[in-house]
């Protein structure tokens, strides 16, 4: 499989993770206030959501890039070596939406604030306990 296509796939997965983290908080709040969505309080969803934002915050404070970003950049470098086109139309726009020009410390502050909102939602709308088997 060409490196550029693999890089595009990694970018799509990365974008999906961002949508899950950001949209997940909205779904938790809406699902517990306006709608009746029992899945937003399921342990697997809340646990994966919380773990994702904690991982993002830790990486930012440790001054580390996301492994998906590093892998995508490596694949794009390999694509250039092979003479492939650097990115597709969709990848171009996803890249513009996903990556912002800001110092990592500023992103760490934003991510930490978002994590605080996730913690508040965890306290205000606690997840269901895992079933006892």
N, C-alpha and C positions, 0 to 999 in steps of 0.2 A: 504494500500500500504506500503511495507517495507520502513523503513527509509533510507536505503542505496540507493534504487532506487530513492526516492524523492531527496536525496542529489545530485545524479547524474543529475537529471533533472534540479535542481537549478544551478548546475555548467554549464550545456549546455546553459541555458538561460543567465547566466553571460557571458559566452564566446561569445554568439551571440550579447550581448550588446557591448562588446569590439570590435567585428568585425564591428558593425554598427558605432561606434565612430571613430575608426581608418580608416576603409575603407570608411566611409562617407566623410571624408576630401579629400581623394584621388578621390572619385567619383565626388565631387563638382569641384575640379580643372580640372579633365579630361573632365567632362561633359560641362564645360564652355570654354575649350581651344581646345582640340583635337576632341572631339565628340560633338554631338548636343543632349544632354539629358535634355529635359525640366524638368523632375521630380526632378533634383538636386537643382532646384531653387524654388520648391514649398514650400510654407510657412510651411506646416505641417512637411516636412522633415527637413528643416533648423532649425525650432524652436525646434523640438525634439532633433536634433543633438546638437545644442547649449546648450540647457538645460541639456543634459546628461553630456557634458564635464564640464559645470559650477558646476554641482552637484559633480562630481568626484573631481574637484579641491578644492571645499569647504570642502568636507569630509577629504581630505588629509591634508589641512592646519589646520583643527580643530582636527587633530590627531585621526580621527575616521576611522574604517574599513567600507568598503562597506556593507550595510545591506544584500546583497546577500551572501557575504563571511561569515558574522556572522550566517546567517540562514543555509548555507551549513554546517558549522562547527558544529552547534547545531544538525543538522540531523545526521551527521556522529557520533557524541558522542552518540546519541540515538541508532544508529545502533550497536555500540559497546556494549552498555548495553544489547541490545536484542540478542547479539551473531551473528549478521549478518556480512557478508564479508564487509570490509571497503569501497571498491570502485571497480568499474568495470575497465576493460582494457582501455576503452575509457576515463573514468573519470580520470584515472591515467595520461594519456597523456595530456588531457586538463588541468589538474591541473599543470603539469610541464610547459605547455606553458603560462598559465595565471598568475601564481604567481611567482614573482621573489624575491630573497633574497636581500633586500636593505632597508636602513632606510626609515621611512615614510617621513622624511623631503626631502630626495633625490627624492623620487617618487613625492612629492608635487612640486618640482622644474621641473621635467620632465613633469608632467601633466600641470603645468602652462605654460611652453613653448609651449606645444601642443595647449593649449587654445588660446595662442597668435596667433598661425598659423590659428586657426579656426576664430578668430576675423579678421585677415587679409583677409581671404577668404570671410568673410561676407562683408567687406568693398570693396574688389576688385570685387566680384561677388555677388551683393546684391540679396537677395531672392525676388521673386515676391510678390507683395502686396496681402493680402488676398482679395478675391472677395467681392465686396459690394453687399449685398442682401437687 
